[in-house]
Amino acid sequence: MVIIFGSRGRVGKARSPDIIVGGCPGCGKDLHLQELRRWFTLYFIPTIPLDVIDSFYKCEGCEETYKKEIKDRIKVGTKEKQKMIEESQKMFAQALTAGMTQMAIIDGTMSKEEKEQIQKITEQFPKHKKEIEETIKKVSKGNSKDEVEKILLKARDVLTAEGIMILIGSIARTLLADGTIDKKEETLMKEYLMICGIPQSLYQQIIDKVKQ
């Protein structure tokens, strides 16, 4: 008899529930305190809750996620809410650009197709074009490993664990569009997760979700 076991991440309500009524900076809906928890799985079914990876607020409307610090920051008004949204978007764009650029130059060269894929990030986040272009230059010309690590450590302070997993999923989706993810690319993405404080064991879960 073969026993199949492992672990996976699962987002659910926090053990100590909390709701910020009308607190979402984006759509104005309620924010609910959530937890990304690692579960022990038996035959792929979550059975035993393990450690909590991150706690954050998630909007019941747009499903955007925010660091717990939002509870204090939103009290100051609309401008602060907008600043938080832009800060989050800029950090996501920079981290995505850094990861994609490092993936592109890992073999020593960057193809025309890879350049086009990275430039598309500017189309997604036009407000942060300057930061995106600066990130491409830094990662391309400097020590890419150190530059990417610096950006990911900053991202860890701004983005939630779920946001980081979406980030890694976005990188994986682009790589899979061109075929398969090779060993070097897989190793890099696992390193990204580790830098951001997320167990590498959740990597396959992210890939499986992207493939769905």
C-alpha positions as CSV (number, residue, x, y, z in Angstrom):
1,M,0.0,0.0,0.0
2,V,1.4,3.4,-1.0
3,I,0.7,6.3,1.4
4,I,0.8,9.7,-0.3
5,F,1.4,12.7,1.9
6,G,2.8,16.2,1.7
7,S,1.8,19.8,2.4
8,R,0.0,22.7,0.8
9,G,-1.1,26.2,1.5
10,R,-4.6,27.2,2.2
11,V,-6.2,30.6,2.8
12,G,-9.0,30.8,5.3
13,K,-10.5,32.9,8.0
14,A,-8.2,33.9,10.9
15,R,-8.6,32.2,14.2
16,S,-9.3,35.6,15.7
17,P,-11.8,37.0,13.2
18,D,-11.7,40.7,12.4
19,I,-13.6,42.8,9.8
20,I,-12.8,46.4,8.7
21,V,-16.2,47.6,7.4
22,G,-15.8,49.5,4.1
23,G,-12.1,49.4,4.4
24,C,-10.9,48.3,1.0
25,P,-8.9,51.2,-0.6
26,G,-9.8,49.9,-4.0
27,C,-13.6,49.2,-4.0
28,G,-14.8,50.2,-0.6
29,K,-16.1,46.8,0.4
30,D,-15.4,45.1,3.8
31,L,-11.9,43.6,4.6
32,H,-11.8,40.3,6.4
33,L,-8.7,39.0,8.3
34,Q,-7.4,35.9,6.6
35,E,-4.6,33.4,7.2
36,L,-2.4,31.6,4.7
37,R,-1.7,28.4,6.6
38,R,0.3,25.3,5.6
39,W,-1.6,22.0,5.9
40,F,-0.4,18.4,6.1
41,T,-2.1,16.5,3.3
42,L,-2.9,12.8,3.1
43,Y,-3.8,11.6,-0.4
44,F,-3.8,15.3,-1.5
45,I,-6.5,16.2,1.1
46,P,-5.6,18.8,3.7
47,T,-6.0,17.1,7.1
48,I,-3.9,18.7,9.8
49,P,-3.2,22.5,10.1
50,L,0.4,23.3,10.5
51,D,2.1,26.8,10.7
52,V,0.6,30.1,9.7
53,I,2.7,31.6,6.9
54,D,1.0,35.0,6.9
55,S,-2.0,36.9,8.2
56,F,-3.6,39.7,6.0
57,Y,-6.9,41.4,5.2
58,K,-8.7,40.3,2.0
59,C,-11.5,42.2,0.4
60,E,-14.8,40.5,0.0
61,G,-15.5,42.3,-3.2
62,C,-12.4,42.7,-5.4
63,E,-10.4,40.0,-3.5
64,E,-7.3,42.3,-3.2
65,T,-5.2,41.6,-0.2
66,Y,-3.5,44.0,2.2
67,K,-0.9,43.8,5.0
68,K,-2.4,44.0,8.6
69,E,-0.9,47.5,8.9
70,I,-3.7,48.8,6.7
71,K,-6.0,48.9,9.8
72,D,-4.0,51.9,11.1
73,R,-3.2,53.5,7.7
74,I,-6.7,53.8,6.4
75,K,-7.8,55.9,9.3
76,V,-6.0,58.9,7.8
77,G,-8.2,59.2,4.7
78,T,-8.6,58.7,1.0
79,K,-5.2,60.0,0.0
80,E,-3.4,57.5,2.3
81,K,-5.6,54.7,0.8
82,Q,-4.6,55.7,-2.7
83,K,-1.0,55.9,-1.7
84,M,-1.2,52.3,-0.4
85,I,-2.7,51.0,-3.6
86,E,0.0,52.7,-5.7
87,E,2.8,51.5,-3.4
88,S,1.5,47.9,-3.7
89,Q,1.2,48.1,-7.5
90,K,4.7,49.6,-7.9
91,M,6.3,47.0,-5.7
92,F,4.5,44.2,-7.6
93,A,5.6,45.7,-11.0
94,Q,9.2,46.0,-9.9
95,A,9.4,42.5,-8.4
96,L,7.7,41.0,-11.5
97,T,10.1,42.9,-13.7
98,A,13.2,41.9,-11.6
99,G,12.2,38.2,-11.7
100,M,11.4,38.2,-15.4
101,T,14.6,40.0,-16.3
102,Q,16.7,37.6,-14.3
103,M,14.9,34.6,-15.9
104,A,15.7,36.1,-19.3
105,I,19.4,36.6,-18.7
106,I,20.1,33.4,-16.8
107,D,21.5,31.7,-20.0
108,G,23.7,34.8,-20.8
109,T,21.5,36.4,-23.4
110,M,18.1,38.0,-23.6
111,S,16.0,37.1,-26.7
112,K,13.8,39.5,-28.6
113,E,10.7,37.6,-27.4
114,E,11.9,37.8,-23.8
115,K,12.4,41.6,-24.1
116,E,8.9,42.0,-25.5
117,Q,7.4,40.0,-22.6
118,I,9.2,42.2,-20.0
119,Q,8.1,45.4,-21.8
120,K,4.5,44.2,-21.5
121,I,4.8,44.8,-17.8
122,T,4.9,48.5,-18.6
123,E,1.6,48.2,-20.4
124,Q,0.1,46.6,-17.3
125,F,1.4,49.3,-15.0
126,P,1.9,52.5,-17.1
127,K,2.1,54.7,-14.0
128,H,5.3,52.9,-12.9
129,K,7.1,52.9,-16.3
130,K,10.1,54.8,-14.9
131,E,10.6,52.3,-12.0
132,I,10.1,49.3,-14.3
133,E,12.8,50.6,-16.7
134,E,15.2,51.4,-13.9
135,T,14.7,47.8,-12.6
136,I,15.4,46.3,-16.0
137,K,18.7,48.3,-16.2
138,K,19.8,47.4,-12.6
139,V,19.1,43.7,-13.0
140,S,20.6,43.5,-16.5
141,K,23.8,45.4,-15.8
142,G,24.6,44.6,-12.2
143,N,24.8,41.5,-10.0
144,S,21.3,40.2,-10.9
145,K,21.1,37.9,-7.9
146,D,21.8,40.7,-5.4
147,E,19.5,43.2,-7.2
148,V,16.6,40.8,-7.3
149,E,17.1,39.8,-3.7
150,K,17.0,43.5,-2.6
151,I,13.7,44.1,-4.5
152,L,12.1,40.9,-3.2
153,L,13.0,41.8,0.4
154,K,11.2,45.1,-0.1
155,A,8.3,43.3,-1.7
156,R,8.0,41.1,1.4
157,D,7.4,44.2,3.4
158,V,4.7,45.5,1.1
159,L,2.9,42.5,-0.5
160,T,1.0,39.8,1.4
161,A,2.0,36.1,1.1
162,E,-0.9,35.6,-1.3
163,G,0.4,38.5,-3.4
164,I,3.9,37.0,-3.6
165,M,2.4,33.7,-4.7
166,I,0.4,35.5,-7.4
167,L,3.7,37.2,-8.4
168,I,5.5,33.8,-8.8
169,G,2.5,32.5,-10.6
170,S,2.7,35.4,-13.1
171,I,6.4,34.6,-13.8
172,A,5.6,30.9,-14.2
173,R,2.6,31.6,-16.5
174,T,4.9,33.6,-18.9
175,L,7.5,30.9,-18.9
176,L,5.0,28.1,-19.5
177,A,3.6,30.1,-22.5
178,D,6.9,29.5,-24.3
179,G,7.0,25.8,-23.4
180,T,8.4,24.4,-20.1
181,I,10.1,25.6,-17.0
182,D,13.7,24.4,-16.9
183,K,15.6,23.4,-13.8
184,K,17.4,26.8,-13.5
185,E,14.1,28.7,-13.7
186,E,12.5,26.4,-11.2
187,T,15.4,26.9,-8.8
188,L,15.2,30.7,-9.1
189,M,11.5,30.8,-8.4
190,K,11.9,28.6,-5.3
191,E,14.6,31.0,-4.1
192,Y,12.2,33.9,-4.6
193,L,9.7,32.1,-2.4
194,M,12.3,31.5,0.3
195,I,13.5,35.2,0.2
196,C,9.9,36.3,0.7
197,G,9.4,33.9,3.7
198,I,7.2,31.4,1.9
199,P,8.0,27.6,2.1
200,Q,9.4,26.3,-1.1
201,S,7.1,23.3,-0.7
202,L,4.3,25.5,-2.0
203,Y,6.0,26.0,-5.4
204,Q,4.3,23.0,-7.0
205,Q,0.9,24.2,-5.8
206,I,1.5,27.5,-7.5
207,I,2.5,25.8,-10.8
208,D,-0.5,23.4,-10.6
209,K,-2.8,26.4,-10.2
210,V,-1.2,28.2,-13.2
211,K,-1.6,25.1,-15.4
212,Q,-5.4,24.8,-14.6
